[in-house]
Amino acid sequence: DAVAHDLKSPVTSIRGTLESAVCDGTTERLQESVGEAIEGLDRLLLRLNTTLDLAEAEAGALRLDRKPLDLSEVAKQLAEIYRPAMAEKNQRLVLDLESKVVIDADASLMERVVSNLLENELMHLPDNSEILILLRTEQGAAELTIQDNGPGFPLEIRERAFERFVKGNQSSGHGLGLAFVDAIVHVHGGSVKIGLASSGGALITMSLPIGAFQPA
């Protein structure tokens, strides 16, 4: 029910865009509207894929292609992708990464996990803020921490942030990002938690086991 309700608005918007273009009748307007509709459908497909992956992960039915993965390289590469967009908001991204932190993981899913965390920082953190990504090995686990000096998670959602469709009143997201992060980390045998940074900002710590994965 929640998914169906969540999809109604974008589907209606895409239909309205195309209907308007057909009524307008000009080639230029039609091309613009088709482009807008394709972008809308891409966003919709991403949301559907995330919802399906999340459901499969929670049901223990998600298939993983687990291979040795250097988490420090994943963090570096994604940080470089997000750095320009963050710079536009005068957000400073700082990396403090231990090298060669290798875990056994599905590379595609783990990249989406880190990307979701960085996307949250980009979307919800005010301009002129600082984000720190810290990676360390602690007692046989890879510990990735992302913290900032922003306002932190609203108190009303802090305890429920990893539940589906839970988001702050000012959020423009869909409440799936952190639920996806939590599900994927747990299916890899790890854990993720939310805390409060010393600056008062948000603090998310993800812990994943280090060691050789033995396929069944």
N, C-alpha and C positions, 0 to 999 in steps of 0.2 A: 504493500500500500504506500509506504513512504517513498519507494523508488518511483512508482507510477506518478505520484503527486509531484515529485521533484522533476520529472521529465516533461510534464505537461507544458510548463512555461517555455522552455527552449524550442520544443516542437512547434508550438503556436507561433513563436517569433519567426522561426525559419519559414513556416508556411506563409505568414504575413509578408515577409520580405519578397518571396517569389510571386505571390499574388499581386503585390504592388507593381512589380516589374512587368508582369504580363499586361496589367491594365495601362501602364505607361506607354508601352509599345515601342519605345526606342531601343535600338541595338545597344547603345552605350549603357543605358540604365539596366538592360537585361544582363549584360556582362557583369556589371558591378554587383547586381543582386545575386547572380549565380555564385560569384566569388565569396560574397558574404555568407550565402547559404552553405557553401562547402566548408568554410571556417567554422560555422555553427555546428555542422554535422560532425566535423573532426572533434570538437569539444565534447559533443554528445557521445560520440563513440568512446572517447577516453574515459568519460564518466561511467559508461556502461561496462567497459572492460575492468575498471577499478572495482566496481560493485561486484562483478562476477568473480574476479580474483579474490576479493575479500571474502565472499561467501564460501568459495572453495577452500580457502585457507582456514577459515573458522570451522569448516566441516571436516578438515583433515584430508581433503581430496585434491589439493593443489599439487601438480606435478612439478618437481624441482629438477633442474639440470645443474647439479652441484659439482663445482670444480674449484681448484685453488684460486682464490681471488685476493689481490693485494688491495686492501681497503684504503690504504694511504693514497694509492694511485686513483682510485675511484673518487675520493674526496678532492684531490687536486684537480682532476679533469672537470668535475662538475662545478667546482669553485670558479674555474676560469670561464665556464659557460655563463654563470650567473653574475660574475664580477661587473661586466659592462652595465647591465640593467640596474645593479645595486649602486654603481657609481653615478648613474643619472639621478638617484635620490640622495646622493651624498652619503650613502651607507658604506662604511669601511669594513672590508672583509679581511680578517686576520687568520692565518693558518699556523698551527703549531702541531705538526704531525710527526709521529714516530715513523720511520721508514720501514718498509717490508713487514707490514702487519698483515699476515696472510690468514684468511679464513676459508672454509669450504662453503661456498654459497652459489646460488643461482645469480649470475652476474646481472642479468636484465632486471630481475626483481630488486636486487640490492641497490642498483643504480636508481631505480624508481623511488626506493625508500629515502635515500640521501637527497634526491631531487625534490621530493615532497617536503622535506625538512627545510631546504633552502628556499623553496617556493613560499613556504609559510613566512619565513623571515622577510622576504622581498615584499610580500603582499601586506603584512600586518605591522611591520616595524616602521616607526616614524622616520622621516628624513633626518639626516645627520646623526644616525645611530651607528653603533659598532657591533659587529658579529664576530665571535671567536669560534673557530672549529678546532677542537683539541682531540688528538688521537693518541692513546697509550695502550700498552699491554699491561694488564693487571691480573695476577693470579690465574694465568691460563686463559684469559679472556681479552678480546679486543674491545676497548672502551672508547666509543666515539661520543664526544660531548659538543653540543652546539648551544652557545649562550649569547645573550645580548644585553644591552643596557637600556632596553625599552621599558614599557610599562608592565610587562609580564602578562601571564594569562589572567583573564578576569576570574575573580574568586568563584563566581557561580558555575564556571565550567572546568575549573582546574582538576577536580576529582573525577570528572566524566569526559575529559578531553579525548580519550581513546575510543569512546563509543561512537557508533555510526550516527551521522546527522547532527551531532552536537557541535555547536559553533557559537561564537560571541554575537551579541546583538548587532555589532558594527561590521561583522564579517561578510564579505561578498563571496565566500567559498561555499562549498556544498556539504561540509562536515564529514568528508570521507578520507581526507589526507592522513590524519593521524590514526584513524581506525585502520587504514591500510598499513601504515608503518608498524603499528602494534601487532597486527596479524602476521605480517611477513617476518618480522623479527622473531616472534614466538615459534613459527613453523620452522625456523632455522635453529631452534634450541636456545634462543637468547631472551633478553628482556629489555624493556624500555620504560623509562619513568620521567615524570615531569617534576622539576624542582624550582627553587628560587635562587637566582644568581646573586652573588654578593652585591652587585650593583642594583638589585631589585628587579632585574629583567627576567626574561624567560630562560629556563635551563632544561634542556632535554638530554638525557644520557641513555645511550644505546649500548648494550653489552652483548657480545657474540662470542661463542666458544672458539678457541684456536685449537686446531688438531686435525688429523687426517680423517676425512669422511669415508666411512666404509659402506658402499652401496649394498642394499639387501640382495 
